[in-house]
Amino acid sequence: MGLELYLDLLSQPCRAVYIFAKRNGIPFELRPVELRKGQHLSDAFAQVNPLKKVPALRDGDFTLTESLWVLAAKSLKADPSWLHGAGVWRQQWGRISSRRPMRSS
């Protein structure tokens, strides 16, 4: 089984993940989840993401449920050298997203 993306393209974070995968030629199987119909609240989707949110990425037995980390994981698929800069990216994003400074590791 390959990479599966659970997305609703009406969602901006889902579109970001989708566009990133397409632009970088990362093969995936699209698993549409219609938010307006409440499909993300179903018991079936809770098996994928217990938080019942999209986007979600499943690669075999491994699942990611946060859009930023989905993008990070897909970056590694596109370019394994990306891992070298991941710590810096995470640190910068943490400063922006939390609105408070983070300590350097």
N, C-alpha and C positions, 0 to 999 in steps of 0.2 A: 504494500500500500504506500502511495506517495504522500506528498504534502497536501493537506486539506485545509481550506480556508472557509470559515463560517462567517459570512458577511451579509449585511444589508446595504446595498449601494446608496441608499438614501442617507446613511450615516456618514458624516465627514471622516471620522477615524477609519471606518471601513473602506471608504474610497481611497484614502491615503495608502493603506496597505495594498489594496487592489492595484492602484496605479504603480506603486513601487515594484510589485511583482511583475507586472506586464513590461514596464520599462527596462527591467534588468533581466528579462528572459528567464525568470524562475518558474519552472513548471509547477502547476498546482491544480487541484480539483476544487472547483467552486461549489460550496454547499450553501445555497441561499437560505437566509433566515429572515423572514418578513416580520419586522418589528411592529408594523401597524396591525398585523393579525395576531400579535402576541406569541409568535412561535418561539421567541427567546425565553418565554416563561414556562414552556412545556417540560414535562418530565424527561422527554427524549433529549432535549437540548441541555438539560441539567446534567446529563451524563457527560457531555462535552465540557461544559463550564458551569460548575455549581453556583457561580455568582450570577448566572443567567444574563450575561452581557456579551455583546459582539464588539469588535472582532475577536475571533478565537482561531488559533492555528493548532492543527494536530499533525504530527509527524510520527507515525507508528504509535508507540505507547506514550510519547511525549506530547504534552499539551501546554500551550501558552494562552493566557487570557487577557493580557494587557496590551493595548495597541502599540505602545512604544516598544515593548519587548518583542512583540510579533515582528515589528519592523527590524529590530536589532537581529533577531534570529534569521530573518530572511536576508539581511545584509551579509551575514556569515555564509549563507548558501551562495550568494552572488559573488562574494569576494572574501575568502577565508582570512586574508590579511587585515580585514576590518577589525578583528578582535583586538589588535594592538591599540587602536584608538577608542575602544568601547568605554574604558574607564573614564577618559576625559569627557566623552560625549555624555555619559551618565551623570558625571559631576556637574557639567554645565546645565543639563536638563533639570537636575535636581534643584539647582539655584533658581531657575526660572519657574518651575512648577510649584515649588513650595513657598516661594516669595521670602525665603530666609536663607542666609548663607549656610553652606555646608562646610564641614571641616575637610581638609585635604587628607587623603589616605597616605 
